[in-house]
């Protein structure tokens, strides 16, 4: 199943692009589920249809669902609670699903929960997600780093059953004082966050499409969005501009093209009305947006070896890049962005190597 996430800073245009894409793909024979993330659902109003948190079949090959982040996370929490049986973890059982807060990135995490369930169901060829905003998406992808950092700081745990000497010596509450049953559920939760992020990795074929106005292309946020998502291993295959190509200068069109950098997405121009309409009209809008062609579901990027990582980061400035090793993790910082990585071999004394090749960052352990 292909995962396609639409994101942007102008919500109604983003939702219109997602809806036109989904209906167009369904009319061309793909089995499509379009999922609207909260709290502001626009897919239903744009269709003139009342959607619910359960997938609703709109026509053959096309279904739609509204994701309730708190309900989705709450349901997942109720599945986890029974495993919290002893020690400190048992106290977490008292936390009800109605107490879970709206943490940063909750929209994206709930969308990925739906994606996981959709993949397992095998009923759809394409999942089109409307939202969340780029910064929310990046925060969700950083949750696994935060969870791993917390477990290492408090209990001295690295990923999996890892108990490296460095982590154990600096732990606030060493694992020697706590039974594994206490931390196992927390490790499972961390692993689940990492699985969700892995679903957005470029090697899986998942793609993000940004929707931007001609005016937004001149401003820093769009380039920062591309760089941020690239840092976390997500590929952006198109920037959809709901305008005519003549409204954007040739220099700017070149800046956002694979010719300027192999990981830069091409600008995709096309008409995109945002007024509510029926499905036939949205199908026509999708055909016009894609010039009656395929929506372009890409093949996965080839995966690299276990001890190596390659990131394609559009608009990467090597001078703004800082790479360090802290507590056996690789820490990559670009401006106010920071990503923590675990590369096998570092804890056994391997040497970290890094190389910037244009807008590609290669990390490996010797």
KOLMIKOL-244320 format. One record per residue (C-alpha): x, y, z; residue in one letter. Coordinates in steps of 0.2 Angstrom, whole numbers. Layout:
<recs>
X;Y;Z;A
...
</recs>
This chain:
<recs>
0;0;0;X
6;17;-5;X
6;31;9;X
4;49;2;X
3;63;15;X
-2;81;10;X
4;95;21;X
6;114;20;X
3;130;28;X
-14;135;19;X
-26;122;25;X
-40;123;13;X
-28;122;-2;X
-20;107;6;X
-36;98;9;X
-42;102;-9;X
-26;95;-16;X
-28;79;-6;X
-46;77;-10;X
-43;80;-29;X
-29;67;-29;X
-39;54;-20;X
-54;55;-31;X
-44;56;-47;X
-34;40;-41;X
-50;31;-37;X
-57;35;-54;X
-42;28;-62;X
-44;11;-53;X
-34;12;-37;X
-43;7;-21;X
-41;23;-11;X
-44;28;7;X
-43;47;11;X
-40;51;29;X
-43;68;37;X
-33;73;52;X
-40;84;66;X
-45;95;73;X
-51;105;58;X
-58;92;46;X
-61;99;29;X
-63;84;17;X
-81;81;23;X
-87;100;20;X
-78;100;3;X
-87;85;-2;X
-103;90;6;X
-103;74;15;X
-104;70;34;X
-89;59;38;X
-86;49;54;X
-71;40;63;X
-76;24;54;X
-71;22;35;X
-86;26;24;X
-87;20;6;X
-92;34;-5;X
-91;25;-21;X
-82;10;-28;X
-63;11;-25;X
-65;27;-13;X
-68;28;5;X
-66;42;18;X
-63;43;36;X
-60;57;49;X
-47;53;62;X
-50;59;80;X
-33;60;87;X
-38;59;105;X
-50;44;102;X
-37;35;91;X
-23;37;104;X
-35;33;118;X
-40;17;110;X
-22;12;108;X
-18;16;126;X
-32;5;131;X
-24;-9;122;X
-7;-6;131;X
-14;-4;149;X
-17;-22;152;X
2;-26;150;X
6;-13;164;X
6;-26;178;X
20;-23;191;X
32;-11;198;X
32;8;193;X
23;4;177;X
8;-3;186;X
4;15;192;X
2;20;174;X
-13;8;173;X
-23;21;183;X
-21;34;169;X
-37;33;159;X
-38;36;140;X
-49;52;144;X
-33;59;153;X
-21;58;139;X
-16;76;133;X
-15;83;116;X
4;81;115;X
14;89;100;X
13;78;85;X
-3;69;91;X
-12;72;74;X
3;64;64;X
4;49;77;X
-14;45;75;X
-13;46;56;X
1;33;57;X
-9;22;68;X
-23;22;55;X
-10;19;42;X
-3;4;51;X
-21;-3;53;X
-25;1;34;X
-9;-8;29;X
-13;-24;39;X
-31;-24;32;X
-25;-25;14;X
-41;-17;7;X
-33;-2;-1;X
-19;2;-13;X
-17;20;-8;X
-19;30;8;X
-21;49;6;X
-18;58;22;X
-24;76;23;X
-12;84;35;X
-4;87;47;X
6;103;45;X
24;101;42;X
30;106;59;X
18;94;67;X
24;80;56;X
42;84;61;X
38;84;80;X
29;67;78;X
44;60;70;X
55;66;84;X
45;57;97;X
55;41;96;X
71;51;99;X
63;59;115;X
57;42;121;X
73;34;119;X
83;48;127;X
71;48;142;X
73;29;145;X
92;30;143;X
93;45;155;X
81;38;168;X
84;19;167;X
100;17;157;X
92;8;143;X
97;9;125;X
86;2;111;X
80;-15;113;X
87;-24;128;X
102;-13;127;X
111;-9;143;X
128;-1;138;X
140;2;151;X
140;21;148;X
121;22;149;X
120;12;165;X
133;22;174;X
124;38;171;X
106;32;174;X
96;41;187;X
88;24;192;X
99;10;186;X
91;-6;179;X
99;-16;193;X
87;-9;205;X
71;-11;194;X
64;-27;187;X
63;-28;168;X
44;-30;169;X
43;-12;175;X
52;-5;160;X
46;-17;146;X
30;-8;142;X
39;8;141;X
52;0;129;X
37;-7;119;X
30;11;117;X
46;18;112;X
48;4;99;X
30;8;92;X
35;26;90;X
50;20;80;X
40;9;69;X
28;24;65;X
43;34;60;X
50;20;49;X
33;20;39;X
37;37;33;X
55;33;28;X
59;36;10;X
64;18;8;X
46;12;11;X
39;22;-3;X
30;34;8;X
30;52;1;X
25;69;7;X
18;82;-5;X
18;100;1;X
5;113;-6;X
12;130;-7;X
6;147;-15;X
18;156;-27;X
21;169;-13;X
26;155;0;X
39;149;-12;X
49;165;-9;X
49;163;10;X
60;153;21;X
47;141;28;X
45;130;13;X
63;127;11;X
64;124;30;X
50;111;28;X
60;102;15;X
76;102;25;X
67;96;41;X
58;82;33;X
74;76;24;X
84;76;40;X
71;64;47;X
72;53;31;X
56;57;23;X
55;61;4;X
45;75;-3;X
41;71;-21;X
31;86;-27;X
27;104;-21;X
10;107;-28;X
7;125;-33;X
-11;130;-36;X
-7;142;-50;X
0;144;-67;X
18;142;-70;X
19;159;-77;X
16;166;-60;X
33;159;-54;X
49;166;-61;X
61;154;-70;X
75;156;-57;X
63;150;-43;X
57;136;-54;X
74;130;-56;X
78;132;-37;X
64;119;-34;X
69;106;-47;X
79;90;-47;X
92;99;-58;X
97;111;-44;X
98;96;-32;X
94;78;-34;X
83;78;-18;X
73;94;-22;X
55;91;-28;X
49;98;-44;X
36;111;-43;X
19;104;-50;X
7;118;-56;X
-11;116;-59;X
-28;123;-56;X
-35;120;-39;X
-53;127;-35;X
-57;125;-17;X
-76;127;-17;X
-86;113;-11;X
-92;101;-24;X
-98;84;-28;X
-86;69;-32;X
-88;71;-51;X
-82;89;-50;X
-67;84;-38;X
-63;70;-51;X
-62;83;-65;X
-52;94;-53;X
-40;80;-50;X
-38;76;-69;X
-34;94;-72;X
-22;95;-58;X
-13;80;-64;X
-16;84;-83;X
-27;68;-83;X
-11;58;-79;X
-6;46;-66;X
-3;54;-48;X
14;47;-48;X
15;35;-34;X
34;32;-33;X
45;17;-30;X
54;15;-13;X
72;22;-12;X
85;8;-11;X
89;4;7;X
107;5;13;X
117;-7;25;X
113;-9;43;X
129;1;48;X
126;15;36;X
113;29;33;X
111;41;19;X
99;56;20;X
94;67;6;X
92;84;13;X
85;97;1;X
94;114;3;X
107;107;15;X
121;119;19;X
136;109;25;X
142;124;35;X
126;124;46;X
128;105;49;X
135;99;66;X
138;80;69;X
143;73;86;X
143;58;96;X
134;58;113;X
130;43;124;X
134;32;110;X
121;41;99;X
125;51;83;X
117;68;85;X
114;78;69;X
110;96;71;X
105;109;58;X
100;126;65;X
86;122;77;X
84;104;71;X
92;90;80;X
90;71;76;X
97;57;87;X
102;41;78;X
108;24;83;X
121;16;72;X
126;-2;75;X
144;-4;79;X
147;13;89;X
144;4;106;X
157;-9;101;X
170;4;98;X
167;7;79;X
173;24;72;X
159;35;65;X
162;42;47;X
152;56;39;X
153;64;22;X
142;77;13;X
140;75;-5;X
130;90;-12;X
113;88;-2;X
116;70;3;X
123;66;20;X
131;49;22;X
135;41;39;X
143;25;42;X
153;15;55;X
170;7;52;X
</recs>
